[in-house]
Amino acid sequence: MSTPDFDARRFKSIERAGFNRIAARYADGAHLRADLADALLGAARLAPGQQVLDLASGPGLLARAAARQVQPGGWVLASDIAEEMLAEGARRTLGETAAAALPAGTPALSFAAADAEQLCLPDASFDCVLAGLALFMFPHPDRALIEMHRVLRPGGRVALSTWGARDDVPLIRCAQDCIARLLPAPKVARPSVFRFGDAAVLEAALEAAGFVDVHIEPCRFTCHFADAAAYWQTFLDLAGGAAEALARLPQATQHALRDAVSAELDAHRSGSGYSIDALALVASAQRPAEGTLDGQAATNSW
């Protein structure tokens, strides 16, 4: 059975529903990628007073960290297509203690629903755009990159992360291999989460959108799980639209998937649990400063 043609609108609808479903659990599982978030913020080189846009922000974990780094006087807009993810982020922001949270009375962080491929934001309005593990999820990543370029001020910076090559990310590959073996092809084709796993492909995409001074660094990290059930639940808690589809499967199929995952993880056993590696790429680039070549060819591609 062949994979159906890609339907971008339907894909976005499914992703939105999936991430809305897992909003509360997503924030709990994202701590596993803390090292990657730190690397991304390091590449962003944030400074006090800056205005920052965080795309596909989810519950705003990266946005909250960025908001602290741009104080005093800075501001972060956390955006996502999944409203429940943003609502969860707003709840968690309000729930932080005064000692750990943002300065009282400072409107340092806002949440707003937005489509990264068609941002309702003014030109040249941000000093930095962040996109953590997001570019591969956009149906048209070229459009998203051009939008990032558009809303950046001249000389502004983009910092984003993507998964590395498939063989370097057993954290995801183990679950995906089991799904591919046991389930038919999806009714809605999905772009591969590994499609920017080659640094040359990622660099070319950034340059095509008009960015310059592109730098890409690998970020390797290891996630630890007490048992196979914990790994599988974490995968579901971070899987977006895939989680929505898997939740509708018959119980027998879900049990079969869990058993397959348990067997697949044997190679990663560490003591009484599992240690599973992942490779991500962290990229940074700039919109050219005023008076320099500003990606005219990419802009004209619209």
Buried (B, 14 or more C-beta within 10 A) or exposed (E): EEEEEEBBEBBBBBBBBBBBBBBBBBBEBBEBBEBBBBBBBBBBEBEEEBBBBBBBBBBBBBBBBBBBBBBEEBBBBBBBBBBBBBBBBBBBBEEEEEEEBBEEEBEBBBBBBBBBBEBEBEEBBBBBBBBBBBBBBBBBBBBBBBBBBBBBBEEBBBBBBBBBBBEBBBBBBBBBBBBEEBBEEBEBBBBEBBBBBBBEEBBEBBBBBBBBEBEBBEBEBEBBBEEBEBBBBBBBBBBBBBBBBBEEBEEEEBEBBBEBBBEBBEEBEEEEBBEBEBBBBBBBBBBBEEEEEBBEEBEEEE
